[in-house]
Structures are given as C-alpha cells and as structure tokens.
Amino acid sequence: MDNKTITTKQRLAIPRQEMPAQDPLKRTQNFKEVNLGYSPEAAIKEAMRCIQCKDPVCIKGCPVNIKIDEFIHLVAEGDFLGAARKIKEDNVLPAICGRVCPQEDQCEKECVLGNKHKPVAIGHLERFVADYERESGNIKTPEVRPATGKKIAVIGSGPAGLSCANDLAQLGHSVVVFEALHELGGVLMYGVPEFRLPKEIVRTEIDVLKKMGVEFQSDVVVGRSVTIDELIEEEGFDAAFIGVGAGLPWFMGIPGENLVGVLSANEFLTRVNLMKAYDFPESDTPVFDCKGKSIAVFGGGNTAMDAVRTAKRLGAEHAYIVYRRSEAEMPARVEEIHHAKEEGIEFLLLQSPVEFIGNDEHWLTGVKCLKMELGEPDDSGRRRPVAIEGSEYVLPIDMAVISIGNGSNPLIGQTTPDIEFSKRDTIVVDINTMGTSKENVYAGGDIVTGGATVILAMGAGRTAAKAIDEKLMGKSRGFDEW
C-alpha cells in the first residue's frame, strides 16, 4: 500500500501492530529490555493506520503538544529521521517518553480510532523513530541562539530539569544543572529499572544537552552543599528552576516497619539501578539477597511493578504485589500489569497490611494482613477499601518493599523559607509560569504536583523556561519566531 493513495477504509482495516517482547521465562533471568521495538516495516504499517484528522485531538492529550499527526505522517512516508526531528521540536526525550509515558491515558486516549478500533500506537512510534535516530548515528544537536549573558541554575537532572535546561540553552542562556547523585538523570536513572528504560538511552539524551553547552555538576545537594540564596546572591545566577522531584518515601505507619528487611521502593530500586546490584558478582552491591525468598511489594503503581519485577529477576521464589483495592483501581499502566503477570508475579488483591512480624533478632518473617472489600468511592474516585471482620491472616515473607508514594525532600523548604509550600509539602507555583513565591525562582515536576508522569514534568520545565526567558529578556521570545 502507498501512503499517498491508501483510503481511510483501508487504513481502518490495518490491525494495530503489537510490540514484540522478550519471552517471559527468559526475561525474568536478565535485566535486558522487555519490549524489543518495531521493525521499520511494522512502524510504517502502524503509521498508516493514522487517518490524519483535520483536528488532531491526540495533540491535546500530550502535555508538551507534540505534533503527533505530522510525525506519524513522516513515519508513514518512511522519513524516520524527519519524524524524530519533528518530535524534538516539542519533546527533547522521545526515546524515554516512548518507553515510560502512559500514552493510553494521554495522547492515545484521545485518538479517534479508539472509539471503534484500537488507537494508533503513538508511544511505540515515538520510541521507534527516537531509536532509529540514535542507532543511525544521526542525532542532530539543536541550534542555539546567540549568548544572552544570562545564567540560570537548574536544580535536579530529572525530566523537568532536563527539558527546562534544553529550552533555556536553545534560547542562548548559560545553564548549569545541579544533581545530588553521582549519575545524571534523576528518577530516570534511579527509579526506573534497566529492563524498562536502559540507562544508556538516558545518557545519550543528556549528551545532546552537553553538546549544546549545558554544564552538569553531580554530587551537589542543593540545601546542603549550597543553598538557592547562595546560588543567586553569591554565585551570580540570574534565576533558578527547582526540579528535584518527590524523593522522600512514604511509609504506612504500621507496627514493625523498623524491622530488618522492610525498606522503601526508592532505596531498593536505587541500590539495584545506580549501584548495579543486578550485575552481581561484577558489582558486589549491598542489597537484600532475594534468591529463593518471598518478597512482598505493597502498592499498585508503576513503581510497585518495577520493584516486584526487579525482585523476581534477583531470584525471588515468590514475588507478591499486595494491594488493598482490586485490579481495576490499580494506577499502574496496563502494559506493566500484563508484563508482571506474564513473569509470574503473584497478585494479592483486596488485602491490607496491618503489622510486620519479626523474630528475636529483629528480622522480618511475615506480614499480618486483613482481607478487604470495596465500599463507596473516596476523594480519588476509586472505591474505598473496607476491612472484612475476622479475615486476618499472616503471609510469610523475607522482605517487604513499601511503594505507596513519595513526598518532597524537606531540604529546599528548610534552607529557603521564603518559598511557599502547600499542606502536602509541594512547592506552590503560578501554573502559567511555574514561578514560586520567591522572585526569579521557578519550580516544576513532582516537587509541585506530587508523583506524576515524565511528560507532565517535562511540560512544566518547558513552561518555566519560557517564563524565565521572558522575565530575563523583558519580552516573549518563542521558538516559532526563530
């Protein structure tokens, strides 16, 4: 079929191209990427399913407004490099977003084909063209405007910070990104497992920013190594953007959480990701020995799925998801739940932990749970779990991973008291500019919204970059006029 002559009826008759993946039995023995990516032929065929709507509503579902119809048209024409560059007009991390963003709740949810057919696989196509560009060796470094003489500090090298740094650098500003950890990339590096997002992809995306002149400083904990006030008043920065994420793990507040063997998903995944515990014995990293053990992860989001699937790969005999609601209420992506089930993860739904149990040496040996049933919806719109009287039982486990959400690191608030925080310990901003209560200081991403998506954080970084540029230069200087 020719993309120029194919009819709408013929497009609708093309089945959605499924993403090939590693065999479940094999992939639980390695940390290689699960999804294998489209072939060029499959990508073109999937792109030809797009009916090129006059009003492409899919764009409205994208927080950074990627020109989805245009990049898909280029894929259908076989112009993969052109498609990659079209995406990068709005999204500097397409290889990452194509892997970890919940397209089913964003752009693909708005696709008109979804009314009667399966929506176009926008995320898979985004990943394909980004991978094609990288593997071809033709990654284009964006053009940078003449230097403005302005200097901006970006705190945090996660998705919000990277997108903000990219736009500011393109606009001609000098940008320094400060990262607390030794590896750049924030949650993309420490929070997402290798089998879902290979770390080399993150490094490649960051290398593009380095070529644009963005400076990165790792092992700098803003609030300890240096404060925001010192950056602006003593080190000559004209503005600052805070994109430190929400990295303070929440616990459940039940008895026994101080037992050895109870830890947060943040700690577990960071040890495995940044300290390469998955590469034993080449990297002899201190991490709980999961081999032959029973591991329970408490929570139902993507991080919980990442943690439990990681435990399985580290040799757990039983890897449980313990969740107090039903599968219908789980916030994790459908694909992640599907992959977890394929890999033998055991789902203990409608169960709520009430106490961790240990031995005389304070090692975890089990968790006492109550069985639940669903009642009326709560403030989140999900049905509230209600305990079933007399349903208490003990599940024998060797390690518990708590994955029920994260709050904000208190360092910024403690050392910069003139930045206003909400009751939820998130930074209060003007959503139109991402400006905080402190002049010339902006914020975005999870530190503002609480735990959210990569693409939403990127959208906030872009909004802040535009506002910072306008404030420092005294006028609006959009990319369109350049």
LINUR-V791004 format. One record per pair of residues at least 12 apart in sequence whose C-alpha atoms are under 10 Angstrom apart, sorted by the first residue. I is the first residue (numbers start at 1). J is the second residue. Records with the same first field share a line. If there is no record, write none. Layout:
# LINUR-V791004
I: J  J
This chain:
# LINUR-V791004
1: 45  48
2: 48  76  77
3: 44  45  47  48  49  73  76  77  78
4: 48  76  77
6: 48  49  51
7: 51
8: 48  49  50  51  52
9: 49  51
10: 48  49  51
11: 45  46  47  48  49  50  51
12: 48  49  50  51  113  116  117  118
13: 49  117
14: 45  46  48  49  50
15: 45  46  49  117  118  120
16: 42  45  46  47  49  117  118  119  120  121
17: 38  42  43  44  45  46  47  49  120  121  124
18: 37  38  42  46  121  124
19: 35  36  37  38  39  42  121  124
20: 34  35  36  37  38  39
21: 33  34  35  36  37  339
22: 34  35  36
23: 35  342  343
24: 339  340  341  342  343  344
25: 342  343  344
26: 343
27: 195  313  343
28: 195  309  310  311  312  313  314  315  340  342  343  344
29: 312  313  314  315
30: 194  195  278  279  310  312  313  314
31: 193  194  195  196  198  278  279  309  310  313  314
32: 193  194  195  196  197  198
33: 193  194  195  196  197  198
34: 194  195  196  197  339
35: 99  124  195  196  197  339
36: 128
37: 99  124  125  127  128  131
38: 124  125  127  128  129  131
39: 128  132
40: 75  76  78  80  125  128  129  132
41: 76  78
42: 125  128
43: 72  75  76  78  80  121  124  125  126  128  129
44: 72  73  74  75  76  77  78  79  80  125
45: 75  76
46: 72  75  76  120  121  122  124  125
47: 69  71  72  73  74  75  76  77  78  120  121  122  125
48: 72  73  75  76  77  120
49: 72  76  113  118  119  120  121
50: 68  69  72  73  76  111  112  113  119  120  121  122
51: 69  73  112  113  120
52: 68  69  70  72  73
53: 69  111  112
54: 69
55: 69
56: 68  69  70  110  111  112
57: 69  107  108  109  110  111  112
58: 106  107  108  109  110  111  112  119  120  122
59: 106  107  108  110  111
60: 106  107  110  111
61: 103  104  105  106  107  108  109  110  111
62: 103  105  106  107  108  110  455  456  459
63: 90  91  106  107  453  454  455  456  457  458  459  460
64: 89  90  91  455  456  457  458  459  460  461  462  463
65: 87  89  90  91  107  459
66: 86  87  88  89  90  91  107
67: 83  86  87  88  89  90  91
68: 83  86  87  107  122  125  126
69: 122
70: 82  83  86  87
71: 83  84  85  86  87  88  122  125  126  129
72: 84  86  87  120  122  125  126  129
74: 86
75: 125  126  128  129
79: 129
80: 125  128  129  130  131  132  133
81: 129  130  131  132  133  134  136  138  139  140
82: 129  133
83: 125  126  128  129  130  133
84: 125  126  127  128  129  130  131  132  133  134  139  140
85: 129  130  133  139  140  142
87: 126  129  130
88: 130  140  142
89: 142  479  480
90: 163  167  458  459  462  479
91: 163  166  455  458  459  462
92: 142  159  162  163  164  166  167  205  206  208  209  458
93: 126  127  130  159  162  163  201  202  204  205  206  454  455  458
94: 123  125  126  127  128  129  130  131  205  455
95: 123  124  125  126  127  128  129  130  131  132  133  134  197  201  202  204  205
96: 126  127  130  131  159  188  196  197  198  199  201  202  205  454  455
97: 123  124  126  127  130  159  197  453  454  455  458
98: 122  123  124  125  126  127  128  129  130  131  197
99: 123  124  126  127  128  196  197  198
100: 123  127  188  192  196  197  302  333  336  453  454  455
101: 123  333  453  454  455  456
102: 123  332  333  334  335  453  454  455
103: 121  122  123  124  333  455
104: 119  121  122  123  333  334  335
105: 333
106: 455
107: 119  120  121  122  123
108: 120  121  122  123
130: 201
131: 201
134: 201  204  205
139: 204  205  208
140: 208
141: 207  208  209  210  211  212
142: 166  167  169  170  208  209  211  212
143: 169  170  171  172  212
144: 166  167  168  169  170  171  172  173  212  213
145: 168  169  170  171  172  173  482
146: 169  170  171  172  173
147: 169  170  171  172  173  174
148: 171  172  173  174  469  472  473
149: 172  173  174  238
150: 168  172  173  174  175  236  237  238  239  469  472  473
151: 168  169  172  173  174  175  176  232  235  236  237  238  239  240  472
152: 165  168  169  173  174  175  176  177  231  232  236  237  238  239  240  241  440  441  465  468  469
153: 165  174  175  176  177  178  215  228  231  232  235  236  237  238  239  240  241  242  441
154: 168  175  176  177  178  179  215  216  239  240  241  242  243  244  441  442  443  461
155: 176  177  178  179  180  217  220  221  222  228  240  241  242  243  244  245  443
156: 177  178  179  180  181  184  185  186  187  216  217  218  220  221  222  241  242  243  244  245
157: 177  178  179  180  181  183  184  185  186  187  188  189  206  216  217  218  242  243  244  245
158: 179  184  185  186  187  188  189  202  243  244  245  445  446  454  457  458
159: 185  186  187  188  243  244  245  444  445  446  453  454  455  456  457  458  459  460  461
160: 186  241  242  243  244  245  443  444  445  446  447  454  455  456  457  458  459  460  461  462  463  464
161: 177  178  179  185  186  241  242  243  244  245  443  444  445  457  458  460  461  462  464  465
162: 177  184  185  186  205  206  209  214  243  457  458  461  462
163: 209  455  457  458  459  460  461  462  463  464  465
164: 177  241  242  243  443  444  457  458  459  460  461  462  463  464  465  466  468
165: 177  209  212  214  215  241  461  462  464  465
166: 206  208  209  210  212  213  214  461  462  465
167: 209  461  462  463  464  465  466  469  479
168: 214  461  462  464  465  466  468  469
169: 209  210  212  213  214  465
170: 209  212  213  214  479
171: 465  466  469  477  478  479  482
172: 212  213  469
173: 213  214  469  472
174: 213  214  215  237  238
175: 212  213  214  215  216  237  239  240
176: 213  214  215  216  217  237  240
177: 214  215  216  217  218  220  240  241
178: 215  216  217  218  219  220  221  222  242  243  244
179: 216  217  218  219  220  221  222  243  244
180: 217  218  219  220  221  222  224  225  244
181: 217  218  219  220  221  274
182: 217  218  219  220  274
183: 203  217  218  219  274
184: 202  203  206  216  217  218  219
185: 199  202  203  205  206
186: 202  243  244  245  247
187: 244  245  246  247  266  270  454
188: 201  202  273  454
189: 202  203  269  270  273  274
190: 266  267  268  269  270  271  272  273  274  275
191: 247  265  266  267  268  269  270  271  272  273  274  303  306  307
192: 266  269  270  272  273  302  303  306  307
193: 269  270  272  273  274  278  303  306  307  309  310
194: 272  273  276  278  306  310
195: 306  309  310  313
196: 306  336
199: 273  274
221: 411  412
222: 242  244  411  412  415
223: 409  410  411  412  413  414  415  416
224: 411  412  415
226: 415
227: 411  412  414  415  416
228: 240  241  242  412  415  416  441
229: 415  416  441
232: 440  441
237: 440
238: 440  441  468  472
239: 439  440  441  442  468  469  471  472
240: 435  439  440  441  442  443  464  468
241: 434  435  436  440  441  442  443  444  461  464  465  468
242: 412  427  434  436  441  442  443  444  445  447  448  461  464
243: 442  443  444  445  446  447  448  457  458  460  461
244: 408  409  412  443  444  445  446  447  448
245: 406  407  408  409  426  443  444  445  446  447  448  449  450  451  452  457
246: 405  406  407  408  409  410  425  426  445  446  447  448  449  450  451  452
247: 266  405  406  407  408  409  410  446  447  450  451
248: 264  266  405  406  407  408  409  410
249: 263  264  265  266  267  402  403  404  405  406  407  408  409
250: 264  265  266  402  403  404  405  406  407  408
251: 263  264  401  402  403  404  405  406
252: 298  353  354  355  402  403  404
253: 354  355
254: 353  354  355  356
255: 353  354  355  356  357
256: 354  355  356  357  358  362  363  364  366  367
257: 355  356  357  358  364  400  402
258: 356  358  362  363  364
259: 356  357  358  359  361  362  363  364  365  399  400
260: 288  358  359  361  362  363  364  365  398  399  400
261: 288  295  358  362  363  364  365  397  398  399  400  401
262: 296  297  356  363  364  398  399  400  401  402
263: 288  297  399  400  401  402  403
264: 297  298  307  400  401  402  403  404  405  406
265: 297  298  299  303  304  306  307  308  400  401  402  403  404  405  406
266: 303  307  401  402  403  405  406
267: 287  401  402
268: 287  288  307  310  311  401  402
269: 287  303  306  307  310  311  401
271: 285  286  287  288
272: 285  286  287  288  307  310  311  314
273: 310
275: 287
277: 314
278: 310  311  313  314
279: 314
280: 314
287: 314
288: 311  314  398  399
289: 311  314  315  316  398  399
290: 310  311  312  313  314  315  316  317  318  319  398  399
291: 311  312  313  314  315  316  317  318
292: 312  314  315  316  317  318  398
293: 311  312  314  315  316  317  318  319  396  397  398  399
294: 311  312  315  316  317  318  319  320  365  366  395  396  397  398  399  400
295: 307  308  311  312  315  316  317  318  319  320  321  366  396  397  398  399  400  401
296: 308  311  316  318  319  320  321  322  346  347  348  366  367  395  396  397  398  399  400  401  402
297: 309  311  319  320  321  322  323  347  399  400  401  402  403  404
298: 320  321  322  323  324  348  351  352  353  400  401  402  403  404
299: 321  322  323  324  325  330  331  332  352  401  402  403  404  405
300: 321  322  323  324  325  326  327  329  330  331  332  333  337  347  349  403  404  405
301: 323  329  330  331  332  333  336  337  403  404  405
302: 330  331  332  333  334  335  336  337  403
303: 332  336  402  403  404  405
304: 321  322  323  332  336  401  402  403  404  405
305: 320  321  332  333  336  337  339  340  345  403
306: 332  336  340  403
307: 319  321  401  402  403
308: 320  321  340  345  346  401  403
309: 321  336  339  340  341  343  344  345
311: 345  399  401
312: 340  343  344  345
313: 343
316: 345  398  399
317: 344  345
318: 344  345  346  397  398
319: 340  343  344  345  346  347  397  399
320: 344  345  346  347  348  349  397  400
321: 340  345  346  347  348  349  351  401
322: 346  347  348  349  350  351  352  353  369  402
323: 347  348  349  350  351  352  353  372  404
324: 348  349  350  351  352  353  369  370  371  372  373  374  384  385  386  387
325: 348  349  350  351  352  371  372  373  374  382  383  384  385  386
326: 347  348  349  350  351  372  373  374  382  383  385
327: 347  348  349  350
328: 382  383
329: 381  382  383  384
330: 349  382
348: 371
349: 371  372  373
350: 369  370  371  372  373  374  385  386  387  388
351: 368  369  370  371  372  373  385  386  387  388  391  392  393
352: 367  368  369  370  371  372  385  386  387  392
353: 367  368  369  370  371  392  393  394  395
354: 367  368  369  370  392  394
355: 367  368  369  370  394
356: 368  369  394  395  396  397  400
357: 394  395  396  397
358: 397  398
363: 398  399
364: 396  397  398  399  400
365: 394  395  396  397  398  399  400
366: 394  395  396  397  398  399  400
367: 393  394  395  396  397  398  399  400
368: 392  393  394  395  396
369: 387  391  392  393  394  395
370: 386  387  388  389  390  391  392  393  394
371: 385  386  387  388  389  390  391  392  393
372: 384  385  386  387  388  389  391  392
373: 385  386  387  388
374: 386  387  388
375: 387
405: 450  451
406: 446  450  451
407: 424  425  426  446  447  450  451
408: 421  424  425  426  427  446  447  448  450  451
409: 425  426  447
410: 425  426
412: 427
413: 425  426  427
416: 438
417: 438
418: 436  437  438  439
419: 436  437  438  439  441  442
420: 436  437  438
421: 436  437  447  448
422: 448
424: 448  449  450
425: 447  448  450
426: 443  444  446  447  448  449  450
427: 442  443  444  445  446  447  448  449  450
428: 442  443  444  447  448  449
429: 441  442  443  444  448  449
430: 442  443  464
431: 443  444  448  460  463  464
432: 460  463  464  467
433: 460  461  462  463  464  465  466  467  468  470
434: 448  460  461  462  463  464  465  466  467  468
435: 463  464  467  468
436: 448
440: 467  468  471  472
441: 464  468
442: 460  461  463  464  465  467  468
443: 460  461  463  464
444: 456  457  458  459  460  461  462  463  464
445: 457  458  459  460  461
446: 460
448: 460
466: 478  479
